[in-house]
Amino acid sequence: MLHRISAAVVEAASILVSAAWADEVRLTPEDATRSVTIAGETLTIARNQDPNHVIDPEFARTSRPCPPFCIQPISVSAGVETLGELELISFLEDYVAPGRGLLIDSRVPAWFAKGTIPGAVNVPFNTLDPENPYRDEILKALGARGSGSGWDFSDALHLLMFCNGPWCEQSPTAIRNLVAVGYPPEKLHYYRGGMQNWLLLGLTVKNPNPA
């Protein structure tokens, strides 16, 4: 009997703690969630409310061989702004929603299919390599215009690029290839934390191919 009572007390306490956390796991003291409407779809970004939730084991690993999984610098290229999570959400509101920019998941499609940041589109980093025969078509889709033997980026979109985390070189490689072809650095932005930091903070992940 005493054992059953003790178990019930523990369960009740656990429920109370979870309920308390449900009110506390916010984005900021002011915002529990942030919502943005992109192409007619309303996306809500929040944090996981389960105080016992842990990060996916794939992103809990601390030791990967370098190269290629080397620690990336905060600044990947001169003039390119590095952003955090709250700034990424603001980018969705200020640039993606009004059609002035794109949030780009630079990972290969197999990783993108496992889950991505809400509002992101997949432009794999290797498609922006100058050796890719379709690279120019991608630049045009980003708003660039051919100008003689070069490019006019005056109407190009603002791009915020990310990959798997601070140890992932895919989005930095994509950014450097864009800078090399003349994409204005002030129109390029880097989320260094990538999916690892996004998941570590328990932020909403979108499945791009729901069943």
C-alpha positions in Angstrom: 0.0 0.0 0.0 2.8 2.4 1.0 4.6 1.7 -2.2 1.5 2.5 -4.3 1.0 5.7 -2.4 4.6 6.7 -2.9 4.4 5.9 -6.6 1.2 8.0 -6.9 2.9 11.0 -5.1 5.9 10.8 -7.4 3.7 10.6 -10.5 1.6 13.6 -9.3 4.8 15.6 -8.6 6.1 14.8 -12.1 2.8 16.0 -13.7 3.0 19.2 -11.6 6.6 19.9 -12.7 5.8 19.2 -16.3 2.9 21.6 -16.1 5.1 24.3 -14.6 7.7 23.9 -17.3 5.0 24.1 -20.0 4.6 27.8 -19.0 8.3 28.4 -18.7 10.0 26.9 -21.8 9.7 30.1 -23.9 11.7 31.6 -26.7 12.2 34.8 -24.7 10.7 36.3 -21.6 8.2 38.1 -23.8 7.5 35.4 -26.5 6.3 31.9 -25.9 6.2 31.3 -29.6 6.7 33.2 -32.9 4.5 32.7 -36.0 5.2 33.7 -39.6 3.1 33.1 -42.7 5.1 32.1 -45.8 3.4 31.4 -49.1 0.1 31.0 -47.4 1.4 28.6 -44.7 1.5 29.7 -41.1 4.6 28.4 -39.3 4.9 28.5 -35.5 8.2 28.2 -33.9 8.3 27.1 -30.2 10.5 25.1 -27.8 9.9 21.6 -26.7 7.9 21.7 -23.4 9.1 18.3 -22.0 11.8 19.0 -19.3 13.1 15.4 -19.9 13.6 15.8 -23.6 17.1 15.2 -24.9 18.8 15.9 -28.2 18.9 13.3 -31.0 22.0 11.1 -30.4 23.3 11.9 -33.9 23.8 15.5 -32.8 25.0 14.7 -29.3 28.3 13.3 -30.7 31.3 15.5 -29.7 34.1 14.0 -31.8 34.0 13.8 -35.6 37.1 13.5 -37.8 38.5 16.8 -39.1 38.7 17.2 -42.0 36.0 17.3 -43.1 34.1 18.0 -39.8 36.2 20.9 -38.6 35.1 23.8 -36.3 33.9 26.7 -38.4 34.8 30.3 -37.6 32.2 32.7 -36.4 32.9 34.8 -39.5 32.9 32.7 -42.7 33.7 35.6 -45.1 34.2 39.3 -44.8 30.9 41.2 -44.7 28.8 38.1 -44.2 26.7 38.5 -41.0 26.5 35.5 -38.5 23.1 35.2 -36.8 21.7 33.3 -33.9 18.3 31.6 -33.4 16.2 34.7 -32.6 17.7 36.6 -35.5 16.9 33.6 -37.7 13.3 33.9 -36.7 13.3 37.6 -37.4 14.9 36.9 -40.8 11.9 34.7 -41.6 9.5 37.5 -40.7 11.4 40.4 -42.3 12.9 38.8 -45.4 11.3 35.4 -46.2 7.6 36.2 -45.6 7.6 39.3 -47.8 9.6 37.5 -50.6 12.8 39.4 -50.1 14.9 36.5 -49.0 15.3 32.7 -48.5 16.3 30.6 -45.6 18.5 27.9 -47.2 19.3 24.5 -45.8 22.6 23.8 -47.5 22.8 20.1 -46.5 22.4 17.3 -49.0 18.8 16.1 -49.6 19.1 13.0 -47.4 19.8 15.2 -44.4 17.1 17.8 -45.3 14.6 14.9 -45.5 15.2 14.0 -41.9 13.9 17.4 -40.7 14.7 21.1 -41.2 14.1 24.5 -39.8 10.5 25.7 -40.6 10.5 27.9 -43.7 13.8 26.5 -45.1 14.3 25.4 -48.7 16.9 22.9 -49.7 19.8 24.2 -52.0 22.6 21.7 -51.4 26.0 23.3 -51.0 27.5 21.4 -53.9 25.0 22.8 -56.4 26.7 26.2 -55.9 30.1 24.9 -56.9 31.4 26.7 -60.0 31.9 23.3 -61.7 28.2 22.5 -61.5 26.8 22.9 -65.0 23.5 24.0 -63.5 25.0 26.6 -61.1 24.1 29.6 -63.3 20.4 28.6 -63.4 20.4 28.5 -59.6 21.9 32.0 -59.4 19.2 33.2 -61.7 16.6 31.6 -59.4 18.1 33.5 -56.6 17.5 36.8 -58.5 20.9 37.3 -60.2 21.0 38.5 -63.8 23.7 37.8 -66.4 25.6 41.0 -67.2 28.1 40.7 -70.0 30.6 38.1 -68.8 29.6 38.6 -65.1 26.5 38.9 -62.9 24.2 41.7 -61.7 23.1 41.0 -58.1 21.2 44.2 -57.5 17.9 42.3 -57.3 19.3 39.2 -55.7 17.6 37.8 -52.6 19.0 38.0 -49.1 20.1 34.4 -48.2 20.4 32.9 -44.7 22.3 29.6 -44.9 22.8 26.8 -42.4 23.8 23.2 -42.3 24.4 20.7 -39.4 26.2 22.8 -36.9 29.4 24.6 -36.0 31.4 21.6 -37.2 29.7 21.5 -40.7 31.5 23.1 -43.6 28.6 22.8 -46.1 27.0 26.2 -45.6 30.3 28.0 -45.3 31.4 26.4 -48.5 28.2 27.6 -50.3 28.6 31.1 -48.9 32.2 31.4 -50.1 31.3 30.1 -53.6 28.6 32.8 -53.8 31.0 35.5 -52.6 33.5 34.3 -55.2 31.1 34.8 -58.0 30.2 38.3 -56.9 27.1 37.8 -54.6 27.1 40.8 -52.3 28.3 39.8 -48.8 25.7 42.1 -47.2 23.0 39.9 -48.8 24.4 36.7 -47.3 23.9 35.6 -43.7 25.2 32.5 -41.8 23.5 30.6 -39.0 26.6 28.9 -37.6 24.6 26.9 -34.9 22.8 24.9 -37.6 20.6 22.0 -36.8 22.7 21.0 -33.8 22.1 24.2 -31.9 18.5 24.4 -33.1 17.8 20.9 -31.7 19.7 21.6 -28.6 17.3 24.4 -27.8 14.3 22.2 -28.5 13.1 24.4 -31.3 10.4 23.3 -33.8 11.6 21.1 -36.7 9.6 20.6 -39.8 9.4 17.4 -41.8 9.6 18.5 -45.5 8.0 15.3 -46.7 5.2 14.4 -44.3 3.6 11.0 -44.9 
